[in-house]
């Protein structure tokens, strides 16, 4: 199982918006430019932006000078924040299956497997929490 492409697109979107505003090109990055520059279909971009806005990562403004910008400083937005905005409630691994065999060994095996998978997902979350948009912007502008 894999997470949606929208997660990766959302990371790139936040970096793009943060960079354009930081460089002074815009106060708010127009959605149309964002969609075209990042090659993200407009309906997909709108959905991603809606999720990011709902999580408080970006803010939007309507009108001729409208668009999106970060609602928080880049140092306060982690990749985990973006992940949770886009993939909220989705588990990395599915484990909702029943074996045809029963007994102590199959039960222990399922428990051990579940523990390993949960630990792997927790490690991923911890790693994503260690990287901020400011970290990525620093790499981008090095």
VEXLO-210860 format. One line per field, with one value per residue (C-alpha): residue in one letter; x, y, z. Coordinates in steps of 0.05 Angstrom, whole numbers. Layout:
N
resn <- c(a; ...)
east <- c(X; ...)
north <- c(Y; ...)
up <- c(Z; ...)
***
This chain:
142
resn <- c(x; x; x; x; x; x; x; x; x; x; x; x; x; x; x; x; x; x; x; x; x; x; x; x; x; x; x; x; x; x; x; x; x; x; x; x; x; x; x; x; x; x; x; x; x; x; x; x; x; x; x; x; x; x; x; x; x; x; x; x; x; x; x; x; x; x; x; x; x; x; x; x; x; x; x; x; x; x; x; x; x; x; x; x; x; x; x; x; x; x; x; x; x; x; x; x; x; x; x; x; x; x; x; x; x; x; x; x; x; x; x; x; x; x; x; x; x; x; x; x; x; x; x; x; x; x; x; x; x; x; x; x; x; x; x; x; x; x; x; x; x; x)
east <- c(0; 24; 1; -30; 10; -24; 22; 85; 49; 29; 101; 123; 64; 82; 156; 136; 89; 139; 195; 155; 130; 199; 231; 179; 147; 78; 41; -6; 14; -41; -71; -68; 7; 18; -22; 14; 84; 79; 40; -16; -85; -126; -180; -124; -89; -154; -165; -93; -99; -165; -134; -74; -119; -162; -100; -79; -16; -36; -85; -123; -148; -199; -196; -148; -89; -113; -81; -47; 10; 36; -5; 55; 130; 165; 204; 137; 111; 137; 130; 89; 40; 32; 26; -30; -67; -67; -67; -106; -133; -99; -56; 8; -3; -68; -75; -150; -149; -167; -127; -158; -118; -128; -88; -32; 21; -21; -45; 27; 49; -5; 12; 87; 74; 27; 79; 133; 88; 64; 137; 155; 99; 117; 189; 166; 123; 182; 226; 175; 167; 242; 241; 210; 194; 249; 298; 277; 278; 349; 370; 333; 367; 437)
north <- c(0; 70; 138; 183; 224; 284; 278; 290; 343; 378; 380; 411; 460; 485; 493; 530; 577; 589; 603; 651; 691; 690; 718; 773; 752; 750; 763; 707; 658; 652; 583; 582; 595; 543; 491; 505; 512; 447; 409; 392; 388; 447; 404; 365; 430; 458; 394; 396; 470; 457; 403; 447; 506; 462; 441; 514; 506; 556; 613; 635; 702; 713; 766; 796; 794; 730; 662; 624; 634; 598; 612; 595; 609; 555; 533; 515; 470; 399; 346; 308; 366; 362; 286; 291; 344; 300; 229; 238; 174; 128; 73; 55; -19; -58; -113; -124; -196; -261; -324; -390; -422; -409; -421; -392; -390; -354; -304; -291; -284; -233; -194; -194; -172; -117; -92; -89; -52; -2; 11; 23; 73; 108; 114; 145; 195; 213; 224; 268; 309; 325; 362; 430; 471; 518; 460; 444; 518; 523; 464; 494; 562; 536)
up <- c(0; -13; 6; -46; -96; -64; -4; -46; -86; -22; 3; -63; -61; 9; -11; -74; -37; 19; -30; -75; -15; 18; -45; -48; -114; -82; -17; -39; -95; -147; -149; -225; -226; -172; -211; -277; -248; -209; -263; -215; -245; -219; -185; -149; -129; -102; -60; -34; -17; 18; 62; 77; 94; 138; 177; 186; 144; 90; 86; 25; -1; -56; -110; -160; -112; -81; -76; -20; 29; 90; 153; 196; 192; 151; 214; 247; 190; 190; 136; 188; 191; 115; 118; 170; 130; 67; 93; 158; 187; 135; 162; 125; 133; 131; 182; 183; 159; 192; 185; 168; 224; 298; 360; 401; 346; 294; 346; 369; 296; 281; 344; 327; 256; 279; 329; 275; 226; 280; 300; 227; 219; 284; 260; 195; 233; 278; 218; 183; 247; 246; 179; 171; 109; 132; 128; 56; 36; 63; 18; -41; -33; -15)
***
